Structures are given as C-alpha cells and as structure tokens.
Amino acid sequence: MLAHTITELQSLGLQVAADSPNRKVGAGPAEGITVLIEETPVHAPFNSDFVTRSPFCLRQLDGQSWLFKNDRLFMPATIVQRPKFYDFVTEDKIPYSRIALLHGKDCIASTVLQTCVYWNSNNRCRFCGIELSLSGVQTTRAKTPDQLAEVIEKARDLDSISHVVLTTGAVHPRGAEVDYLGKCAKAIKGVCDIPIHAQFLPPTDDGKLYELKTAGVDTVGIHIESFDLDILSRLAPAKAAIGFEKYEKTWNDAVQVYGHNQVSSFLLVGLGETEESVVRGTEFLAERGVYPFVVPFRPIPGSIMQDHPTPDQESMKRLYEKTVGILRKNGLSSENSLAGCVRCGACSALRVYEQEGKQGMVCRPAKNESELSAALQIRHQVFVEEQHLFDMSDADENDPKSTHIIAKYNDEIVGAVRVFPEEFPSNHWVGGRLAVKRENRANQAGALLVREAMSYVKKLGCTRFTAHIQEQNVRFFSLLGWSAVGPIEIYHGKLHQLMEADLNQI
C-alpha cells in the first residue's frame, strides 16, 4: 500500500543529496523535503540526525529518480521541482521565496507574522521553530498584504497554485493576528479568486471568525495539537492556558461560520500520548464537523524538541486506519476541504489512507438535506412502493424530531433508519422506518444500521430503546440483541412485535 510506504517515510525520513531543495525550519511540522510518489506529494524528514539510519533513499538511475529501500529498487519518486515564482522579487526587492513557499505540489503557504510573543518565554511551544527562519534570513518578519497578493497571483499564473495557507505566530492582544490575517486575505482575493486557509489561536472575540470569513478566508485551522492535557501543558503551555472549553466553543462556532469539513485541527502524534487519546480526540472533533488532521510529529533542527523521536510507524498505521473510519462515519473527507493542510495532505499519510479505504459500508447520521432526501426516498421505495404499508407517503409527525441514520456503500446511500426521543420519559428513544435498497440487503446494511442506531441513542443517554418490528423480522432483531415485549399487535395494518434493545451489547 502506498499509504503504508508514506507512513514509514514520514517516521523514518528520506536520505537525499545534500543540495536538494528542502525546508529546515519554520512553524509546524516543517523540516523536510517534498517528493512525488504516484503523483502524490509526500513531505518527509530530511535534515535530522535520525534520517541517516533510514532505509529509504532517493537515487538517480538511468536518468530517472527512484526510491530505494534497504538498497533495493522500490518505486519511482521525484523531488518536487523549484517553482518558477521563486525567480522573482517584489517591487521592494524582496525575493518571493521570503514571502511564501510552495507546499506539496499546488499549495502556497506563508507565515504572515514570523514572530511569536511566547518565543522567548516558558510558554513557548516546545516543538515550534517559527523564529528560527529569521536567523537564517530565509524569510521576512512580517509580510504585507500587498506583498502576499503580488506573490500569490504570480504563483497561481506560473505554477498552477490552487490554494493558499496563511499562518502566524501569536500576538498580544490575542485575536489581533486574526485581524491581520483578514487584511492579507482581502488583498489576495482582490487580485485572484483562490481558496484561502487561515490558522490561528482561538480569539477572545468569536465574532472575528465571521469577520475573517467576510474578508475572504474559506477554511480555518484551530490547532490544539494534543488531547492529552498533561502533555499539552508541558509542551504547549500557552495553548493549554487557553483552556479546552474555549477551544471547543471556537470549533463549534467556526463550523457554524465556515461549514462542515471546512474547519480543522492538527493532532500531533508522537509527543508521548496514548493511541487512545488520539482516537478520543479524533472522534470528538469529527462529531462536531471538524476535520482531525492526524500528523506524525517530526523534530525541527534548532527547536527545543530537536532530539525527540518521531512516532513508531506501526502505531501511525493503526491510527490512520482508525481515523479513516471515524472520518467516513462523520461525513468528513480531505477531498471536500476547500483549502489548507487537509487539502494539501503532504505532511500526513491520512489523505492516502482515505483514498485507499473508500470501499465498503459506513453508517452515520445524515449530515445535510441531500442525504436526508436520499434516506426519505429509500423509505418511500420500501414502505410505499414495495410493501404497500402506506398509500401515498410514510412520513408522519415523528419525522421532524427524528435523526436519520444512513448507510453508505462505496459512497452511495443504500439504506436508512430513524430514531427519535419519546417526550416522557426522556431517556426512552424509539427506532423505526428501517429501509434498505433491495440490491443491498445481502451485504449487512440492515444489521449495521440497527447497531449504529443503538450506539447513537446510547451516547445520548438513552436507557430504553424500542421499535415496532414486522413479524417476519423478529428473528433478525433477536440476533442483534433485541427482545420481544408483550404480544404481537396490528400496526399500520400488519402484524408487528414491540421489541426492546439490549444496549449493554453496544
């Protein structure tokens, strides 16, 4: 699998010639070199000491670039070439490469304020290298909106750049950096209509999220890095001081402003956390419509954590596979992100795991009107057209208060079931309208929908979950942990059995 190879490369590093184009410092998981493997951009560690022990190296053979593993020919791989826009300077004679850099194969990124108020304090993020770039004269301390607009327009025209990432160090007062990001986005959108992603700390005034949207930002990254709060307090104390509740509120508000799948948060793996904490954080974010961008930690030379090891590649593989399941269940996809690190994907293997794991069945609540409409159409086909249980429509007074859980097979909605709370007692939920397309009834869609419905209501505090089951389906539900309650009765003109789920099986 290509995904497994990328995971190994990003944990072990890639040995290449010393004069190859690379990035050594900066904000975030920056150190590394970008190569294309099967047209997929892969950003792998290059300059750290541990890379000398990597089994991977890049060599030229008969005029072609190849990835070798343990000195054996492995697969074609080429270094992403120096972009054409690097050859230009701004009107004030600053090289374009000091204003913005190519990331991946079609993303341009800039740290608009290359300083951080916490850099020389104990609250500095231990893994960050934001101000190291200044010492090597690789960048400028502050990029003006006009400079960014000039550079990005040229990059779009010469190098087919398709989206933008704007990030920044923290400033005082908190939130002022969001104002500056907005000015930069407005200037960029003034010269070219290109999707823009902005990254920042949760602002004290959440109204700034909307202001940033109106300035032209399309997606945002609000990065907590770790859901292990002890680790966060030790390695990113300024973030920990903001408080988890503030992060949660900002994520929720941002999803309201930017939409499902257009808000993301980095989750760095390899800081000392457990796999369970990463999975827990991934689920927490995904359930709120926030894309959890799981990324392997990589040490930046010169940073406080320059000697910290990268995560074990086998652990990363397990986490990626679990994350893909969580993404699919919550209707999230890197392909649907308009801009940013999630769309670029070069620093993580997650996007490739998504692509390789598209097949199969996934069940989750409907996320939008289109999915709800598809669920209602399947219900109509089964209960009105096929079973003639209803004359014209199976809709009733319970639909407005129902959650519809859908089954998707190979990205097609093939089944649905609804659940709704009884008014009294409040811990009693009712299921019904389980419907699966005829051609998909042999692939366990019905069973998966029932179990997902049980799991969904249990998370909401349900202690009693009942449903009226057609007589011919009683055995099917019994095998799923449901028990008959009382006698068989006539319900909508057919024999039905009231049944109750054993939620302890979930």
Residue pairs with C-beta under 8 A, 6 or more apart in sequence:
1 356
2 37
2 38
2 40
2 352
2 356
3 317
3 320
3 349
3 352
3 353
3 356
4 317
4 349
5 37
5 74
5 75
6 37
6 40
6 42
6 349
6 352
7 296
7 313
7 316
7 317
7 320
7 349
8 56
8 313
9 42
9 44
9 56
10 42
10 43
10 44
10 45
10 296
10 298
10 310
10 316
10 347
10 348
10 349
11 296
11 310
11 311
11 312
11 313
11 316
12 45
12 50
12 51
12 53
12 54
12 55
12 56
12 310
12 313
13 44
13 45
13 46
13 48
13 50
13 51
13 54
13 56
13 310
14 33
14 35
14 44
14 45
14 46
14 51
14 54
14 56
14 57
14 58
14 67
15 51
15 52
15 54
15 56
15 57
15 58
16 22
16 33
16 46
16 57
16 58
16 79
17 58
20 33
20 46
20 58
20 79
21 33
21 79
21 80
21 81
21 82
22 31
22 32
22 33
22 46
22 47
23 30
23 31
23 32
23 33
23 101
24 30
24 31
24 47
24 136
24 300
24 301
25 31
25 129
25 132
25 133
25 136
25 138
25 300
25 301
25 302
25 303
26 111
26 129
26 130
26 132
26 133
26 139
26 300
27 111
27 128
27 129
27 130
27 167
27 169
28 128
28 167
28 266
28 347
29 43
29 268
29 295
29 296
29 297
29 298
29 300
29 347
30 129
30 300
31 45
31 46
31 47
31 48
31 129
31 298
31 299
31 300
31 301
32 43
32 44
32 45
32 46
32 47
32 298
32 347
33 43
33 44
33 46
33 79
34 41
34 42
34 43
34 44
34 79
34 80
34 102
34 103
34 104
34 105
34 346
35 41
35 42
35 44
35 58
35 67
35 77
35 78
35 79
35 80
36 42
36 77
36 78
36 79
36 80
36 105
37 67
37 75
37 76
37 77
38 75
39 105
40 345
40 352
41 80
41 104
41 105
41 344
41 345
41 346
42 77
42 346
43 103
43 104
43 346
43 347
44 56
45 51
45 298
45 299
45 310
47 301
48 298
48 299
48 301
48 306
49 307
50 309
50 310
55 69
55 70
56 67
56 68
56 69
56 74
57 67
57 68
58 65
58 66
58 67
58 68
58 77
58 79
59 65
59 66
59 68
60 66
61 73
64 76
65 76
65 77
65 78
65 79
66 73
66 74
66 75
66 76
66 77
67 74
67 75
67 76
67 77
68 74
80 102
80 104
80 105
83 102
83 155
83 158
83 159
84 158
84 159
85 96
85 151
85 154
85 155
85 158
85 159
85 161
86 95
86 96
86 97
86 102
87 96
88 95
88 96
88 151
88 154
89 95
89 96
90 96
90 99
90 147
90 150
90 151
91 150
92 147
94 140
94 147
96 151
96 154
96 155
98 137
98 138
98 139
98 140
99 110
99 139
99 140
99 143
99 147
99 148
99 151
100 108
100 109
100 110
100 143
100 148
100 151
100 152
100 155
101 108
101 109
101 110
102 108
102 109
102 155
102 159
102 161
103 109
103 165
103 344
103 346
104 344
104 345
104 346
105 346
106 159
106 160
106 161
106 162
106 163
106 344
107 161
107 162
107 163
107 164
107 165
107 343
107 344
107 346
108 151
108 152
108 155
108 161
108 163
108 164
108 165
109 164
109 165
109 166
109 167
110 143
110 148
110 151
110 164
110 165
110 166
110 167
111 130
111 133
111 139
111 143
111 167
111 168
111 169
112 142
112 143
112 148
112 166
112 167
112 168
112 180
112 181
112 184
113 141
113 142
113 143
113 168
113 169
113 171
113 177
113 180
114 130
114 131
114 133
114 134
114 139
114 140
114 141
114 142
114 169
115 130
115 131
115 134
115 141
115 142
115 169
116 124
116 128
116 130
116 131
116 169
116 170
116 171
117 169
117 170
117 171
117 172
118 124
118 125
118 170
118 238
119 130
119 131
119 169
122 237
123 237
123 238
123 241
124 238
124 304
125 225
125 235
125 236
125 238
125 239
126 234
126 235
126 236
126 303
126 304
126 305
127 225
127 235
127 236
127 268
127 271
127 297
127 299
127 300
127 303
127 304
127 305
127 308
128 300
128 303
129 300
129 301
129 302
129 303
130 169
131 169
132 300
132 302
132 303
133 139
134 141
143 184
145 183
145 184
145 186
145 187
145 188
146 187
148 166
148 184
148 187
148 188
149 187
149 188
149 190
149 191
149 192
150 191
152 161
152 164
152 188
152 191
152 192
152 194
153 188
153 191
153 192
155 161
156 162
156 192
156 194
161 194
162 194
162 195
163 194
163 195
163 196
163 197
163 338
163 339
163 340
163 343
163 344
164 188
164 194
164 195
164 196
164 197
164 339
165 197
165 199
165 339
165 340
165 341
165 344
166 181
166 184
166 185
166 196
166 197
166 198
166 199
166 217
167 198
167 199
167 200
167 221
168 177
168 180
168 181
168 199
168 200
169 177
170 177
170 201
170 238
171 177
171 180
173 204
174 201
174 203
174 204
175 203
175 204
175 205
175 208
177 200
177 201
178 198
178 200
178 203
178 208
178 211
178 212
179 208
179 211
181 198
181 200
181 212
181 215
181 217
182 208
182 211
182 212
182 215
182 216
182 217
183 215
185 196
185 198
185 212
185 215
185 216
185 217
186 215
186 216
188 194
188 196
188 216
189 196
189 215
189 216
195 218
195 219
195 338
195 339
196 216
196 217
196 218
196 219
196 339
197 217
197 218
197 219
197 220
197 221
197 338
197 339
197 340
197 341
197 343
198 212
198 217
198 219
198 220
198 221
199 220
199 221
199 222
199 223
199 340
200 220
200 221
200 222
201 222
201 238
201 239
201 242
202 222
202 242
202 246
202 247
202 249
202 250
203 209
203 250
206 249
206 250
206 253
209 220
209 250
209 253
209 254
209 257
209 258
210 257
212 220
213 257
213 258
218 258
218 262
218 338
218 339
219 258
219 262
219 263
219 264
219 337
219 338
219 339
219 340
219 342
219 343
220 254
220 258
220 262
220 263
220 264
221 263
221 264
221 265
221 266
221 293
221 340
221 341
222 247
222 250
222 251
222 254
222 263
222 264
222 265
223 264
223 265
223 266
224 232
224 239
224 244
224 247
224 265
224 266
224 267
224 281
225 232
225 235
225 236
225 239
225 266
225 267
225 268
225 271
226 232
226 235
226 236
226 267
226 268
226 271
226 273
226 277
226 281
227 267
227 273
227 277
227 278
227 280
227 281
227 284
228 271
228 272
228 273
228 274
228 277
229 240
229 244
231 271
231 272
231 273
232 239
232 240
233 240
235 271
235 305
248 288
251 263
251 265
251 285
251 288
251 290
252 288
254 263
254 290
255 262
255 263
255 288
255 289
255 290
259 289
260 289
260 331
260 332
260 367
260 368
261 289
261 291
261 331
261 332
261 333
261 336
261 337
262 337
262 338
263 289
263 290
263 291
264 290
264 291
264 292
264 293
264 337
264 340
264 341
264 342
265 285
265 290
265 291
265 292
265 293
266 293
266 295
266 341
267 278
267 281
267 282
267 285
267 292
267 293
267 294
267 295
268 295
268 296
268 297
269 278
269 294
269 295
269 296
269 297
269 311
269 315
269 316
269 319
270 296
270 297
270 308
270 309
270 310
270 311
270 312
271 297
271 308
275 315
275 318
275 319
278 294
278 319
279 319
279 322
279 323
279 326
281 292
282 292
282 294
282 322
282 323
282 326
283 326
285 291
285 292
286 292
286 326
286 327
286 329
286 330
286 332
287 330
289 330
289 332
289 367
291 327
291 332
291 334
291 337
291 342
292 323
292 326
292 327
293 341
293 342
293 348
293 350
294 319
294 320
294 323
294 348
294 350
295 347
295 348
295 350
296 310
296 311
296 316
296 348
297 308
297 310
297 311
298 310
299 305
299 306
299 307
299 308
299 309
299 310
300 306
316 349
320 349
320 350
320 353
321 353
321 357
323 350
323 353
324 350
324 353
324 354
324 357
325 357
325 362
327 333
327 354
328 357
328 362
328 364
328 408
329 362
329 363
329 364
330 364
330 367
331 364
331 367
331 371
333 354
334 342
334 343
334 345
334 350
334 351
334 354
335 354
337 343
341 347
342 351
345 351
345 352
358 410
358 411
359 410
360 409
360 410
361 407
361 408
361 409
361 443
361 444
361 445
361 448
362 407
362 408
363 405
363 406
363 407
363 408
363 448
363 449
363 451
363 452
364 405
364 406
364 408
364 452
365 403
365 404
365 405
365 406
365 456
366 372
366 375
366 403
366 404
366 405
366 406
366 416
371 404
371 406
371 413
372 404
374 406
374 413
374 416
375 404
375 406
375 413
375 416
375 418
376 395
376 404
376 416
378 413
378 414
378 415
378 416
378 435
378 436
378 437
379 394
379 416
379 433
379 435
380 393
380 394
381 435
381 437
382 435
382 436
383 389
383 390
383 394
383 433
383 435
384 390
384 391
384 392
384 393
384 394
386 438
389 492
389 493
389 494
390 492
394 433
398 418
398 420
398 430
398 432
399 418
401 420
401 421
402 418
402 419
402 420
403 418
403 419
403 420
403 456
404 416
404 417
404 418
405 416
405 417
405 418
405 419
405 449
405 452
405 453
405 456
406 413
406 415
406 416
407 413
407 414
407 415
407 416
407 436
407 440
407 445
407 448
407 449
408 414
409 440
409 443
409 445
414 436
414 437
414 439
414 440
414 445
415 434
415 435
415 436
415 437
415 440
415 445
415 446
415 449
416 433
416 434
416 435
416 449
417 431
417 432
417 433
417 434
417 435
417 449
417 450
417 453
418 431
418 432
418 433
419 429
419 430
419 431
419 432
419 453
419 456
419 457
419 465
420 429
420 430
421 428
421 429
421 430
421 460
421 462
422 428
422 429
422 430
425 464
426 461
427 461
427 462
427 463
427 464
428 462
428 463
428 464
428 465
428 466
429 457
429 460
429 462
429 464
429 465
429 466
430 465
430 466
430 467
431 450
431 453
431 457
431 465
431 466
431 467
431 501
432 467
432 468
434 446
434 449
434 450
434 467
436 445
436 446
436 449
446 476
447 476
447 480
450 477
450 480
451 480
451 506
453 465
454 465
454 481
454 501
454 503
454 505
454 506
455 506
457 465
457 503
458 465
458 503
458 506
462 503
463 503
464 500
465 500
465 501
465 503
466 485
466 498
466 499
466 500
466 501
467 477
467 482
467 498
467 499
467 501
468 489
468 491
468 496
468 497
468 498
468 499
469 477
469 482
469 496
469 497
469 498
469 499
470 494
470 495
470 496
470 497
471 488
471 494
471 495
471 496
471 497
474 484
474 497
474 499
477 499
478 484
478 499
480 501
481 501
481 502
481 505
482 499
482 500
482 501
482 502
483 499
483 500
483 502
484 497
484 498
484 499
485 498
485 499
485 500
486 498
488 495
488 496
488 497
489 495
489 496
489 497
489 498
490 496
